Every structure is written in C-alpha cells, then in structure tokens.
Amino acid sequence: MSSLIARNILNLTPYQAGKPIDEVKRELGLKEVIKLASNENPFVSEKVKTAIKQSLNQINRYPEGSCFYLKERLAQRLKLKPQNLLFGNGSDELIDIIIKTLVGIDEEVITAKTTFLEYEIITKVNGRKVKTVPLTNFKYDLEAIKDKINKKTKVIFIANPNNPTGTYLNAKEVERFLKGLPSHLIVVFDEAYNEFVDCADFPDTEKYLFSKNIIILRTFSKVYGLAGLRIGYALARPEFISFMEKARPPFNVNSLAQAGALAALADKNFIFKIRNLILKEKKYLYRALDGLRLDYIPSQANFILIDVKRDTVKIFKEMLKCGVIVRDMAQYGLNTYIRATIGKPSENKRFIEVLKKVVGHRS
Ligand SMILES: *Cc1c(COP(=O)(O)O)cnc(C)c1O
C-alpha cells in the first residue's frame, strides 16, 4: 500500500490542531470545558452574526470568486489597490498558494525551527524542501537565516509576532535583514497577530511592499473572531498577486466568510474592545504567573508561552481532566512549556486556578 503513496506524504507529520471542546467533553465526561489552545477570539461580533444570517439565503449560489467587495473595502482601508490583495480559505491556504506560485520544484523554503508548523508541513506536502533555523532566545535569528540562504532559496517565512513564542522582530531588525537580501527570493511576513501588538517599535512592513520582494499575510481568524469561517488575506505587488490568482481554486472563500469578513471590518468597536480586553488580561496573567513563580516569554500576541518546569504532555493532560484545554509544546520540542491563549476574564481565572493546582501538586 505505502508504495502507492507519494514519498513526501508518506513520512509527513501532520499538523496537530488544538483539541475541540466537544471532543474533550465527550471523552472525559465533562460538562464545562474551556479552550485556550488555538489562539482564537473568545467572542463573536453581533454584527458579524447578523450579516451571516442575512447572507444565508444565497448559499445555493457560488460565492463571488474574487472577493470583489472585500477587496474594494480592505484596499480602501489600507490605502492600497484591490490588485494588491488576495483572499484565501484562511491564511493557511495562502501559504499553500504562495509555495505553489513561487517555489519551483528544485527550489527551497527557509523558516524558523520553532514557529507556525504549517510553513514546513505545507512546503513538504508540495514536495518542496525546507530548511529550518533554530530560534535564539526564543526569537527568529535573522542573521542565522541569512547565512542559510543559497541560490535555491526562494521563499523565507517569518511569523511576526512569532507563534508559539509571542516574540517579535522590531523595525530595525527587519530593515537590516531586508537590506542585504539577494533579489531572487521573497520574504513572507505572517502577521496573524498584528492587531494585538502593543510595542512601539513593531515594523510597518507595508512600506516595503513596492520596494522589496515581500508578501504580508493577515487573517480574520484572530482579533476579528472568524476562525471557524476560514478567511485570511495576502498583501503584495500586483505582479505577485496576479500569478497567485492563477494558483488558487476558483471559489476558495465561501460566501458566509465573505459576508462575515465585510461585517467584521466595519465593526471597529468590536476590534477595539477585544484588543483592549486581551491587553488587560495579558497583564492579569503575567501577574498571576509571577505569583506562581512560573517563567513566561513576554508576548506581543493573544497567547503566552509558559515554562511549567514539568513535562508538557503530563501538565496538558492534567489540565484537560480539569476542563482546561491548553497546548502542549511537545511537537515544537519545548518539553517543559505550554502555550495558553488569553481568553475571557473568567476563563483566564479558571486557567490560573487549574494551573496552580496541577503545578502545585507535583513540586
Ligand atoms: C493563527 C495563525 C494563522 C491563521 O491561520 P488561518 O488559516 O488564517 O486561520 C496564521 N499564521 C500564524 C502564525 C498563526 O498563528
């Protein structure tokens, strides 16, 4: 049988998603379960719900293939042209489209070792080679990445802020990195957590869109609260976008996602409230973790990487039994770390209670 499967798929470790709430309830017989495992938004915009309900009576029709209205609206917001935008079935699909469009069969991808695993997995699914470069102090090491570049290097994926560490590359570091790069490759900045950043020196990558070979990825899955609808977007020069358009499936973004994203863009008050809530709760969690004398990595995103100083899988399982789903970091090789999404205030409180119980028990 295995001789029938393509070799690049045969040996692939698939992406492990956060455990769904219903699955945990079913398996452990729990009534109340909170999920802080996938960096989702704990809330949904009421305006988004209304817009989606209104669009329901058109689900018999194929969606607008090009996301025409969304492109217009977002281009206006970003002071760009619709031709600078491409929407995808989540930014996951855009990663795939980028690889298919840009990385030739004998060309290679570079990314960090401890980052969003989809860069590596999707590259391998497409039968392309990927080099991974270790982080330094939990941060992307741009100098080490530069050292790995050769003639075959075509795309470099950089998550900024990085998942799962929450660390970021500042404006100066990005500027220096882009300056010395050869012109035969493209840098992809994945800015899924852009809206949660609260430092003053975060890079404005949009200013490089026309002078450097870069693509920016953003998503509606995080601060906009549409993770279940699957929609993200890429910003790039029209030349890149036009070829990426050729590589995308004709109806890749469904009509409910398009209606939801349009309404989400308009609901600025929701975004404002969520951002403020997450920043406030981040401070609460920092203080609580300090109280538990646990180390964590300061985060520019809606999650925190925490050193529980014990086996991550054990801690994950014990927290699960108490109805709190976090992410164990075993797949990332961070064997004593968990990643916890910042949730609603009540969820964060519960998380700290359970963490205290689970970590306290065993020390
Ligand atoms: C959550 C996340 C995304 C979003 O992916 P979607 O497919 O848009 O849901 C992208 N990149 C990173 C680094 C993420 O953590």
The ligand as a MOL file (V3000), in Angstrom:
LIG
                    3D

  0  0  0     0  0            999 V3000
M  V30 BEGIN CTAB
M  V30 COUNTS 15 15 0 0 0
M  V30 BEGIN ATOM
M  V30 1 C -3.4010 31.5120 13.7350 0
M  V30 2 C -2.3220 31.7490 12.7460 0
M  V30 3 C -2.6330 31.9710 11.4100 0
M  V30 4 C -4.0470 31.9970 10.9460 0
M  V30 5 O -4.3160 30.9690 10.0890 0
M  V30 6 P -5.7400 30.9430 9.3670 0
M  V30 7 O -5.5590 29.8710 8.3600 0
M  V30 8 O -5.9230 32.3030 8.7620 0
M  V30 9 O -6.7580 30.6440 10.4220 0
M  V30 10 C -1.6060 32.2250 10.5240 0
M  V30 11 N -0.3360 32.2810 10.9300 0
M  V30 12 C 0.0030 32.0890 12.2170 0
M  V30 13 C 1.4200 32.2090 12.6320 0
M  V30 14 C -0.9890 31.7950 13.1560 0
M  V30 15 O -0.6450 31.5800 14.4180 0
M  V30 END ATOM
M  V30 BEGIN BOND
M  V30 1 1 1 2
M  V30 2 1 2 3
M  V30 3 2 2 14
M  V30 4 1 3 4
M  V30 5 2 3 10
M  V30 6 1 4 5
M  V30 7 1 5 6
M  V30 8 2 6 7
M  V30 9 1 6 8
M  V30 10 1 6 9
M  V30 11 1 10 11
M  V30 12 2 11 12
M  V30 13 1 12 13
M  V30 14 1 12 14
M  V30 15 1 14 15
M  V30 END BOND
M  V30 END CTAB
M  END
